[in-house]
Amino acid sequence: MGVSPGGSAGYECSFKILLIGDSGVGKSSLLVSFVAAANLDDDIAPTIGVDFKIKFLTVGGKKLKLTIWDTAGQERFRTITSSYYRGAQGIILVYDVAKRESFTNLGDVWTKEIDSNSSNKDCIKMLVGNKVDKDDERTVTREEGLAFAQESGCLFLESSAKTRENVENCFEELVLKILEVPSLLEEGSSSVVKRNILKKQQESHAKYGGRCCQ
């Protein structure tokens, strides 16, 4: 098992993943570290509204396309970001292990956001305690994170976007779980079928120039 670049051609499934959590917990850093497969030298500026990146990879023997949406954590962007929950097969909730409030807000804010906005009852959730490179500043224990994940029906990992510890595992384990759910696998596969149909229609249109018989 492992994550490989995969290439953009001939992927078998396409999944939508959403990153949520307080501003400053490292959502953007996790995403950039994963997509670029490189260590981060500097902190990344907070996301304004939403941003996304695409990653092609092979997991569990399947070639996949992941469209990963990075949402702003600030409350003023909630009305913008709420619509992006719809159709997501996976949601990653991120908190900062050195910032207690970001952990408390998981229950006070973010799980409620999922309940209100997610349209997919089978959606897989992953809880990620980020910034373990700041272990001497830790205010949330691993045991607390694990307990919350179990209560909320989430997978759980701790990570560091800075050192890349568990960065790939966060996404890989989430995707492996998605692949185990028939309804989510069907959704991901059907989106590829639709893409191929559209591609063939576009190719046909280009070949014949959209002309009708005269």
Secondary structure as GFF3:
##gff-version 3
##sequence-region A 1 214
A	DSSP	beta_strand	13	20	.	.	.	ID=ss1
A	DSSP	alpha_helix	27	36	.	.	.	ID=ss2
A	DSSP	beta_strand	50	59	.	.	.	ID=ss3
A	DSSP	beta_strand	62	71	.	.	.	ID=ss4
A	DSSP	three_ten_helix	75	77	.	.	.	ID=ss5
A	DSSP	alpha_helix	78	81	.	.	.	ID=ss6
A	DSSP	three_ten_helix	82	85	.	.	.	ID=ss7
A	DSSP	beta_strand	90	96	.	.	.	ID=ss8
A	DSSP	alpha_helix	100	105	.	.	.	ID=ss9
A	DSSP	pi_helix	106	110	.	.	.	ID=ss10
A	DSSP	alpha_helix	111	117	.	.	.	ID=ss11
A	DSSP	beta_strand	124	130	.	.	.	ID=ss12
A	DSSP	three_ten_helix	132	137	.	.	.	ID=ss13
A	DSSP	alpha_helix	142	152	.	.	.	ID=ss14
A	DSSP	beta_strand	155	158	.	.	.	ID=ss15
A	DSSP	alpha_helix	167	179	.	.	.	ID=ss16
A	DSSP	alpha_helix	182	208	.	.	.	ID=ss17
###
